[in-house]
Amino acid sequence: MGFVFGLFLPGLISAKSEQVVSYEEAAALNSPETGAETAPAEGDPDYGLAFEVLPGAKSYDGPALARSMPIETKEAWLSWMRANRNDNPACLEKSWVLAQDFVHTSELKRQEDVRAFLLAPREHFVRESNRGREYADTWLPIGYGATITDPDVVAMMTTTLDIRPDDRVLEIGTGSGYQSAILSYLAQDVYTIEIIKPLYIETDKLYRDLEKTYPSYGGISRKLGDGYYGWEKYAPFDKIIVTCAIDHIPPPLLKLLKPGGIMVLPLGPPQRQYIMEVQKDVSEDGTITLNRRDVYNGMGVKFIPFRDEMGSSHTAPGG
């Protein structure tokens, strides 16, 4: 799922904290009214869409592979890649240059994130019509009204999540599969949900085709369904990333986030959003504190809408 950068609008959203006493109140952070949408009935966790792929034992350790890859110099990295991988040689130089650009802009901050970025070959996730633009720093269409997000924003959202190897990570909006591919080199427990059925099927097939060469993709649990309600069966999650636009923080997702966990999402009205980091803290008396930070300091973005299974956008109550 993806977006187009908007204008630079400094200071429109500042870092702040809100205290709420219920998950329903979280929906009102960006809306004048309180309340939350009704979740699916108990016993119907997939909300009418029950197609899911749950890998077996997650025996392959993607984060361990990433840690073994040298990135001190381009020459050492290229030598390792040629000896250990089967990536397209013509794309390696482009991948390295792009990663270094994002290190310089601080969109990739941790060594772990640089390694994960370099291990996910973007050329496999773009469509045939965009061959030659795989490493252009722009969004690209992938069909069904969806896009593969700009690589710099993929990098920034990934870095903001601050993922640890033992984290359980949930992605809302599988899209092309590129973001989850990166996540699979940061954590072994990666879950992803897609609402567009033909796109889900395409990406599921892509993962299956690639997992012999890239075994970590075989450990990505994926589901067809409405991501608004998350994946309660495998909650709680340490980190949640949302790759579609919404005008409020979804209370069901917030409920599935561990205390101290981080959610990253494009937050705002359809015309423009801001990529927000939301950290959830819970006090001993049960009070929930949401610490929010605009990771691009006021730069507006535009992602495709967060839609339900009927194709309607999820909006804040009263919105």
TILO-980986 format. One line per 4 residues: number of its first residue (from 1); their letters; for each residue y, z, x of N, C-alpha, C, O. Coordinates in steps of 0.05 Angstrom, whole numbers. Last residue first. Example, Ala and Ser with C-alpha at 12.3 -4.5 7.8 and 13.67 -1.06 7.14 Angstrom:
2> sa> -45:142:257:-21:143:273:1:157:258:23:161:268  -114:156:264:-90:156:246:-66:156:264:-66:169:285
# end
This chain:
319> ggpa> 220:238:-345:233:216:-330:230:190:-344:240:169:-334  193:277:-370:220:274:-379:234:251:-365:257:245:-371  154:287:-312:158:293:-341:187:291:-348:204:303:-335  158:232:-267:161:260:-272:164:264:-302:176:248:-316
315> thss> 108:179:-271:135:189:-269:136:219:-276:118:229:-289  65:130:-252:67:159:-256:96:167:-251:107:163:-230  68:67:-284:76:84:-262:75:114:-270:83:121:-292  10:35:-311:36:47:-315:43:65:-291:25:78:-279
311> gmed> -41:17:-309:-21:1:-296:7:12:-299:27:-1:-290  -81:48:-326:-70:30:-346:-48:13:-334:-37:-4:-348  -91:82:-284:-111:62:-290:-102:42:-311:-114:21:-314  -24:88:-254:-49:99:-265:-68:76:-272:-62:53:-267
307> rfpi> 11:79:-191:4:72:-218:-22:86:-227:-38:94:-211  65:83:-153:41:99:-157:33:95:-187:45:106:-205  95:20:-132:93:44:-149:65:57:-149:45:44:-144  108:5:-62:99:-3:-89:93:22:-106:88:43:-94
303> fkvg> 167:31:-30:138:27:-32:132:16:-59:148:17:-78  222:29:8:213:21:-19:183:14:-18:176:-6:-7  269:76:37:247:57:38:240:48:10:250:60:-10  327:100:71:312:94:47:290:73:52:293:56:69
299> mgny> 340:152:115:335:123:113:317:118:89:296:129:86  345:207:119:362:193:101:358:163:99:371:150:83  308:222:161:335:231:160:354:214:143:375:206:152  254:210:160:272:190:171:302:197:168:319:179:172
295> vdrr> 231:254:136:224:248:164:241:227:177:243:226:201  257:306:103:259:277:102:254:267:131:271:271:148  218:360:84:234:348:105:233:318:102:212:306:99  206:422:50:208:393:50:226:383:72:246:396:79
291> nlti> 163:471:33:183:465:53:184:435:57:164:423:65  150:508:-22:147:481:-11:170:475:8:193:475:0  114:565:-37:138:555:-25:133:527:-14:114:523:1  88:602:-90:85:577:-74:112:569:-63:131:567:-79
287> tgde> 64:667:-97:87:649:-98:83:625:-80:76:629:-56  23:703:-91:17:678:-104:40:659:-107:37:637:-117  33:747:-61:35:750:-90:31:724:-105:35:723:-129  28:727:-9:7:745:-19:8:749:-49:-12:754:-62
283> svdk> 48:657:-13:51:685:-5:29:702:-17:13:692:-33  35:594:13:30:612:-10:31:641:0:17:649:19  64:532:28:58:559:36:54:576:12:69:573:-8  60:465:44:55:485:23:48:512:35:30:514:51
279> qvem> 106:416:63:87:437:72:85:458:51:105:469:41  119:350:62:118:374:44:97:393:55:74:387:55  159:299:84:138:318:92:140:343:75:162:355:74  176:238:55:179:266:56:154:280:67:132:273:60
275> iyqr> 213:182:56:187:192:65:190:222:71:204:230:89  245:163:-3:248:175:24:221:186:32:208:199:15  259:103:-41:246:129:-36:253:138:-8:265:124:8  289:64:-93:288:72:-65:275:100:-62:280:118:-79
271> qppg> 276:48:-145:294:32:-129:294:39:-99:297:21:-82  243:86:-170:232:60:-162:250:44:-143:240:28:-127  260:150:-138:258:132:-160:249:104:-150:247:100:-126  217:189:-92:242:180:-103:238:160:-126:215:154:-133
267> lplv> 178:192:-33:188:206:-57:215:195:-66:233:193:-50  121:178:-1:147:166:-7:157:176:-34:146:169:-55  91:235:34:92:216:12:120:203:10:140:215:18  47:282:59:68:263:66:68:241:45:47:230:38
263> migg> 31:350:61:29:325:46:53:308:55:75:317:59  -5:401:95:18:382:95:11:358:78:-11:347:79  -21:472:87:-27:443:89:-2:426:87:19:435:78  -12:524:76:-6:515:103:-11:486:107:-5:475:129
259> pkll> -64:523:30:-41:537:40:-36:530:69:-55:531:85  -89:456:16:-93:484:26:-66:497:32:-46:483:38  -83:419:-43:-74:422:-15:-77:452:-7:-68:469:-21  -92:416:-96:-115:411:-78:-108:414:-49:-126:412:-32
255> kllp> -41:423:-117:-61:444:-122:-85:441:-103:-97:461:-96  -18:375:-103:-8:400:-91:-28:422:-94:-32:439:-76  -45:342:-138:-49:339:-109:-40:364:-94:-53:373:-76  -25:360:-188:-54:362:-182:-60:359:-152:-78:373:-142
251> ppih> 32:351:-182:21:378:-183:-9:379:-177:-18:397:-163  62:304:-141:41:308:-161:29:336:-161:17:344:-141  130:306:-136:106:314:-121:84:319:-141:87:337:-158  162:246:-161:158:275:-160:133:281:-144:117:263:-139
247> diac> 164:192:-162:189:206:-164:186:236:-165:206:251:-169  129:150:-115:129:168:-139:154:185:-138:165:191:-117  96:96:-83:120:110:-90:118:127:-116:106:118:-135  40:105:-38:53:91:-60:75:109:-71:74:133:-68
243> tvii> 9:135:-4:20:110:6:31:92:-17:31:68:-15  2:201:16:6:183:-7:20:158:2:41:160:15  -41:245:48:-21:224:52:-21:206:27:-42:197:18  -55:312:62:-56:291:42:-34:271:48:-11:278:53
239> kdfp> -95:360:96:-73:341:96:-77:320:74:-100:312:68  -135:394:80:-115:404:99:-90:386:99:-68:396:102  -159:404:14:-153:386:36:-131:399:54:-113:411:45  -213:441:-19:-185:434:-13:-182:417:12:-200:414:28
235> ayke> -243:382:-49:-220:398:-42:-230:426:-33:-253:433:-37  -282:351:-70:-282:355:-41:-258:371:-31:-253:372:-7  -273:348:-125:-299:355:-115:-300:362:-86:-317:378:-77  -222:328:-131:-226:357:-133:-253:365:-122:-255:387:-111
231> wgyy> -183:286:-110:-213:286:-110:-222:315:-109:-229:325:-87  -125:267:-148:-139:274:-124:-170:271:-127:-180:256:-143  -96:251:-190:-111:276:-194:-128:283:-170:-143:303:-170  -74:204:-172:-56:226:-181:-70:253:-183:-59:274:-177
227> gdgl> -110:164:-164:-106:183:-142:-88:206:-150:-86:226:-135  -157:141:-204:-129:148:-205:-124:171:-185:-132:193:-189  -207:101:-168:-197:119:-189:-167:124:-187:-154:113:-169  -258:94:-125:-242:79:-144:-232:97:-166:-249:109:-180
223> krsi> -264:121:-60:-268:124:-89:-249:105:-104:-226:102:-96  -297:138:1:-277:124:-15:-285:123:-44:-308:125:-51  -302:167:65:-310:169:37:-289:156:19:-265:161:23  -317:142:126:-295:144:107:-305:145:78:-317:125:69
219> ggys> -357:131:162:-354:158:153:-331:163:134:-326:186:127  -353:79:177:-375:86:160:-374:114:150:-388:121:131  -313:79:214:-306:70:187:-328:77:167:-324:79:143  -336:93:262:-322:114:247:-315:106:219:-311:123:202
215> pytk> -359:47:284:-376:65:268:-360:86:252:-370:96:232  -346:-13:291:-328:10:290:-341:31:273:-334:34:249  -389:-47:287:-372:-48:311:-355:-24:313:-349:-15:336  -410:-30:239:-428:-33:261:-413:-34:288:-422:-24:308
211> eldr> -366:-31:204:-376:-5:214:-396:-7:236:-400:12:251  -348:-79:182:-337:-70:207:-352:-46:220:-349:-41:244  -372:-85:132:-375:-106:152:-367:-97:180:-379:-106:200  -355:-39:107:-383:-43:112:-388:-64:133:-406:-61:150
207> ylkd> -299:-48:104:-310:-25:120:-339:-29:126:-348:-24:149  -301:-93:70:-291:-95:97:-301:-73:115:-309:-77:137  -321:-71:23:-337:-91:37:-327:-94:66:-344:-97:84  -277:-38:11:-303:-27:15:-321:-46:30:-336:-37:49
203> teiy> -238:-78:4:-236:-59:27:-262:-45:32:-269:-41:55  -257:-103:-43:-252:-118:-18:-252:-100:6:-265:-106:26  -258:-61:-79:-283:-74:-73:-280:-90:-46:-298:-89:-30  -203:-48:-82:-222:-28:-74:-248:-41:-64:-259:-34:-43
199> lpki> -184:-95:-104:-176:-88:-77:-195:-67:-65:-202:-68:-42  -207:-95:-155:-215:-116:-136:-206:-109:-107:-220:-117:-88  -183:-43:-175:-211:-47:-171:-218:-70:-152:-234:-65:-133  -135:-1:-154:-138:-29:-160:-167:-38:-154:-175:-39:-131
195> ieit> -135:52:-135:-134:47:-164:-140:18:-172:-149:13:-195  -169:89:-85:-155:64:-92:-157:59:-122:-178:63:-134  -174:141:-39:-176:133:-67:-158:108:-71:-135:107:-62  -210:173:14:-189:155:5:-195:145:-23:-218:141:-30
191> yvdq> -222:221:65:-227:212:38:-204:195:29:-181:200:35  -251:243:124:-230:227:112:-239:217:85:-261:206:82  -271:281:171:-272:283:142:-248:269:130:-227:281:126  -258:274:224:-284:263:214:-286:263:184:-300:247:172
187> alys> -195:252:249:-211:272:235:-237:259:225:-237:235:219  -177:210:280:-163:236:282:-179:258:270:-177:281:279  -201:164:268:-202:171:296:-187:198:302:-185:207:324  -191:158:215:-219:163:223:-222:169:252:-243:179:261
183> lias> -138:143:210:-145:171:205:-173:178:215:-179:200:223  -143:88:219:-130:105:239:-138:134:235:-143:148:255  -169:75:171:-182:69:197:-170:85:219:-184:96:236  -132:89:134:-156:105:136:-171:100:162:-183:118:174
179> qygs> -95:47:143:-87:75:147:-112:93:151:-112:110:168  -125:1:129:-115:5:156:-108:34:162:-115:44:183  -141:-13:78:-159:4:94:-149:11:122:-162:26:136  -107:-38:43:-122:-54:62:-143:-39:77:-162:-51:87
175> gtgi> -111:14:-4:-99:-12:3:-118:-28:21:-141:-32:15  -116:68:-17:-131:57:5:-119:31:15:-117:26:39  -85:115:-42:-77:87:-39:-90:75:-15:-77:71:6  -83:175:-12:-80:163:-39:-69:135:-36:-46:132:-27
171> elvr> -127:209:30:-108:188:27:-107:178:-1:-128:173:-13  -141:272:57:-143:255:33:-120:235:34:-97:242:38  -179:306:105:-156:290:100:-161:272:75:-181:259:74  -194:364:137:-204:347:115:-179:333:105:-160:346:96
167> ddpr> -196:377:208:-182:375:183:-197:358:163:-212:340:170  -216:378:259:-232:391:238:-218:391:211:-227:405:192  -178:351:291:-205:340:287:-221:352:264:-237:339:251  -113:351:257:-132:362:276:-160:352:271:-166:344:248
163> idlt> -52:317:247:-80:320:240:-96:332:263:-92:324:286  4:311:231:-5:330:251:-35:337:248:-42:361:246  33:280:196:11:296:185:0:316:205:-11:336:197  69:252:228:79:274:212:57:292:201:61:316:198
159> ttmm> 36:211:248:46:232:266:55:257:251:50:279:259  31:181:201:8:192:214:16:215:232:4:237:231  83:165:190:70:182:171:45:195:183:39:219:177  92:134:237:109:158:231:95:176:211:95:201:215
155> avvd> 54:93:233:54:110:256:69:136:250:59:158:256  70:69:185:43:80:187:42:100:210:30:122:207  119:52:203:118:74:184:90:86:181:87:109:177  104:13:239:120:35:249:120:59:229:120:82:237
151> pdti> 75:-25:209:61:-8:228:78:16:238:66:37:245  86:-29:139:97:-33:166:83:-15:186:80:9:180  26:-32:99:51:-20:106:60:-28:134:43:-34:152  2:-85:61:-4:-68:84:23:-58:95:40:-75:101
147> tagy> 10:-84:-11:17:-93:16:4:-75:37:-5:-52:31  -3:-111:-77:-3:-90:-57:4:-102:-30:5:-126:-26  -10:-149:-116:15:-135:-116:17:-113:-95:36:-98:-95  -58:-173:-103:-58:-155:-126:-32:-138:-127:-32:-116:-138
143> gipl> -49:-181:-31:-58:-188:-57:-57:-166:-78:-54:-143:-70  -24:-164:13:-53:-164:15:-65:-172:-12:-90:-169:-16  36:-178:50:21:-177:25:-9:-179:30:-18:-193:47  63:-133:99:51:-160:93:36:-158:67:23:-137:62
139> wtda> 118:-104:135:97:-103:114:87:-131:109:102:-150:114  127:-107:206:136:-111:179:112:-108:160:89:-108:168  125:-121:264:132:-95:253:144:-99:225:168:-95:221  67:-159:278:95:-159:271:102:-132:258:86:-122:242
135> yerg> 13:-162:286:27:-141:300:58:-143:297:73:-132:313  -3:-205:253:-17:-180:252:-1:-157:264:-1:-134:254  13:-256:249:34:-236:244:22:-208:244:35:-189:235  -31:-287:256:-8:-292:275:14:-271:271:32:-269:288
131> rnse> -46:-291:188:-56:-292:216:-32:-300:234:-17:-318:227  -36:-288:135:-16:-276:153:-27:-275:182:-16:-259:198  -77:-309:106:-51:-323:104:-31:-312:123:-10:-324:128  -117:-271:112:-119:-296:127:-92:-310:128:-85:-323:148
127> rvfh> -88:-204:115:-102:-227:102:-100:-252:118:-82:-255:136  -104:-148:158:-85:-167:145:-101:-189:132:-125:-193:138  -145:-121:183:-136:-111:157:-114:-128:144:-107:-123:121  -156:-138:234:-178:-139:214:-169:-132:186:-183:-137:166
123> erpa> -111:-129:263:-117:-157:256:-140:-159:236:-142:-179:222  -108:-76:278:-94:-84:254:-102:-113:245:-100:-119:221  -156:-36:301:-146:-63:305:-134:-75:279:-149:-82:260  -148:26:323:-151:13:297:-139:-15:299:-115:-19:298
119> llfa> -136:48:372:-164:43:366:-168:28:340:-190:19:335  -82:58:373:-92:37:391:-121:30:384:-130:7:390  -79:101:338:-65:76:332:-77:53:348:-81:31:337  -107:140:367:-117:131:341:-105:104:333:-118:87:322
115> rvde> -72:146:412:-100:136:415:-111:125:389:-124:104:389  -27:166:387:-25:141:402:-53:129:405:-57:105:400  -47:214:366:-38:193:348:-35:166:361:-41:145:349  -57:243:413:-79:237:394:-72:214:375:-88:197:369
111> qrkl> -7:249:435:-26:231:449:-49:224:430:-59:201:431  46:248:387:24:262:400:6:241:413:3:218:404  84:211:366:92:233:384:69:245:400:72:251:423  109:154:342:83:165:352:91:186:372:102:180:393
107> esth> 162:153:334:145:149:310:115:155:317:99:159:299  195:155:378:183:181:368:169:178:342:164:197:328  208:109:402:224:116:378:215:143:366:226:151:345  169:107:442:198:109:450:215:117:426:236:130:430
103> vfdq> 124:101:411:127:125:428:156:129:435:166:151:434  133:51:391:134:73:373:134:100:388:145:120:377  127:20:437:152:19:423:155:44:405:176:56:403  73:29:448:94:40:466:121:40:453:137:58:458
99> alvw> 50:2:405:46:31:407:67:43:426:78:64:420  65:-51:417:75:-38:393:72:-8:394:91:6:386  38:-59:466:67:-61:465:78:-47:440:98:-32:442  -16:-54:449:-5:-36:468:26:-36:467:38:-14:467
95> skel> -20:-98:413:-25:-70:404:-12:-50:423:1:-31:414  -12:-141:447:7:-136:425:4:-107:415:24:-94:408  -57:-136:481:-30:-134:492:-10:-127:470:8:-110:474  -98:-146:443:-96:-121:458:-68:-116:469:-57:-94:466
91> capn> -104:-195:421:-89:-175:406:-84:-150:421:-67:-134:413  -137:-225:452:-110:-236:448:-92:-215:434:-68:-217:435  -187:-200:449:-170:-196:474:-141:-205:469:-123:-194:482  -209:-165:395:-198:-191:402:-180:-188:427:-159:-175:424
87> dnrn> -257:-115:415:-233:-124:401:-224:-151:411:-232:-160:433  -303:-86:427:-305:-115:424:-281:-126:409:-284:-144:392  -306:-35:478:-301:-45:452:-304:-75:451:-308:-88:472  -314:-19:531:-326:-3:510:-323:-14:482:-336:-5:463
83> armw> -289:-53:567:-316:-43:574:-330:-30:550:-354:-29:549  -240:-63:545:-258:-86:551:-286:-77:556:-306:-91:551  -220:-11:543:-224:-26:518:-244:-49:523:-261:-54:507  -215:2:597:-233:17:580:-239:2:555:-263:1:546
79> slwa> -177:-36:614:-203:-36:626:-223:-21:609:-246:-30:605  -133:-21:582:-145:-48:578:-173:-48:590:-192:-60:578  -123:30:604:-130:27:576:-144:0:571:-165:-1:558  -109:18:656:-132:36:651:-141:32:623:-166:32:617
75> ekte> -63:-14:646:-86:-25:660:-111:-9:655:-133:-20:651  -27:20:621:-38:-3:606:-63:-13:619:-82:-21:605  -41:90:633:-29:64:641:-42:42:624:-64:45:613  -61:131:602:-40:137:621:-26:111:630:-1:111:635
71> ipms> -101:130:566:-77:115:558:-54:121:578:-31:116:572  -172:129:560:-149:134:577:-125:117:567:-128:94:561  -213:159:512:-199:134:519:-174:140:536:-157:155:527  -235:204:492:-247:193:517:-232:169:527:-237:159:549
67> rala> -211:215:444:-205:232:467:-215:221:493:-204:227:515  -236:177:412:-208:174:418:-200:190:443:-185:181:460  -288:198:408:-284:172:421:-255:169:430:-249:161:452  -275:244:379:-285:247:406:-282:221:422:-276:221:445
63> pgdy> -258:223:330:-239:237:347:-248:240:375:-233:239:394  -308:201:311:-286:184:318:-266:198:336:-256:186:355  -371:214:314:-347:229:320:-325:211:330:-322:206:354  -421:207:266:-405:193:287:-378:208:290:-365:214:270
59> skag> -445:233:225:-454:240:252:-436:227:273:-437:237:296  -441:252:168:-420:241:185:-425:247:214:-413:265:226  -493:233:126:-484:251:146:-464:238:165:-469:217:175  -466:181:84:-486:202:89:-475:221:110:-451:226:112
55> plve> -408:166:44:-425:163:68:-445:186:71:-439:208:61  -398:149:-19:-399:173:-3:-418:169:20:-442:169:16  -360:112:-60:-378:109:-37:-376:134:-20:-355:140:-9  -355:103:-131:-348:116:-106:-369:111:-84:-392:107:-91
51> falg> -335:94:-195:-347:80:-172:-337:93:-146:-313:93:-141  -314:113:-242:-334:129:-228:-347:116:-204:-367:125:-195  -264:122:-282:-270:104:-260:-288:118:-241:-279:135:-225  -252:162:-317:-262:137:-328:-269:116:-307:-279:95:-314
47> ydpd> -237:204:-283:-218:194:-303:-226:166:-312:-209:148:-314  -269:232:-249:-261:205:-241:-244:191:-261:-237:168:-257  -283:281:-273:-265:281:-250:-255:253:-242:-235:251:-228  -300:305:-323:-293:277:-320:-274:273:-297:-252:263:-301
43> geap> -305:359:-324:-330:343:-326:-325:313:-324:-344:298:-324  -246:369:-361:-266:380:-343:-293:365:-346:-301:359:-369  -203:312:-369:-219:334:-380:-239:343:-360:-249:328:-343  -148:300:-323:-172:292:-338:-187:316:-348:-185:338:-337
39> atea> -84:332:-337:-105:323:-319:-129:314:-336:-131:321:-359  -22:315:-362:-48:327:-368:-69:315:-350:-71:291:-347  36:325:-321:18:308:-337:-9:322:-341:-18:338:-324  77:384:-329:61:366:-313:44:349:-331:38:356:-354
35> gtep> 142:418:-328:117:409:-340:102:391:-321:113:382:-301  214:413:-337:189:423:-325:165:412:-339:167:398:-359  269:369:-321:252:383:-340:227:393:-326:219:382:-304  296:340:-283:311:362:-296:293:378:-315:301:400:-323
31> snla> 261:328:-222:265:322:-250:279:345:-264:275:368:-256  240:342:-175:257:318:-175:263:310:-204:270:287:-209  212:388:-187:230:388:-164:249:365:-163:271:367:-153  176:389:-228:204:390:-235:223:389:-212:247:389:-215
27> aaee> 125:395:-208:133:368:-219:162:367:-225:173:345:-227  121:448:-197:126:430:-175:134:403:-185:149:389:-171  108:473:-244:136:473:-236:142:454:-213:164:445:-210  53:468:-243:68:452:-262:98:451:-255:111:431:-259
23> ysvv> 37:506:-207:36:478:-199:52:460:-218:62:440:-210  83:562:-204:60:548:-215:61:519:-206:82:509:-197  128:582:-180:107:601:-187:83:588:-199:63:601:-205  164:560:-123:155:556:-150:132:575:-155:118:583:-137
19> qesk> 218:551:-81:197:569:-89:190:563:-118:207:562:-135  235:502:-33:236:511:-61:213:530:-66:191:526:-56  274:483:23:250:496:12:255:503:-17:278:510:-25  293:424:61:298:448:44:272:460:35:251:448:39
15> asil> 329:373:92:306:390:93:312:415:77:334:426:79  363:328:47:361:345:70:336:362:69:324:365:48  381:265:28:361:285:24:359:302:50:354:291:71  428:240:46:422:241:18:401:262:11:402:275:-10
11> gplf> 440:235:101:447:259:87:441:261:58:447:281:45  451:165:106:449:192:118:456:214:99:475:212:83  419:113:94:437:129:77:435:158:87:420:174:76  406:49:110:408:75:122:428:92:106:452:84:105
7> lgfv> 370:11:61:393:16:78:392:44:89:377:62:79  298:3:66:324:0:52:346:5:72:343:2:96  238:-30:84:259:-11:90:284:-18:74:291:-41:70  186:-36:38:206:-50:53:228:-30:59:235:-15:42
3> fgm> 115:-18:36:143:-16:28:160:-34:45:151:-46:65  47:-9:9:68:-12:29:96:-11:19:101:-3:-4  -23:0:17:0:0:0:24:0:18:22:9:41
# end
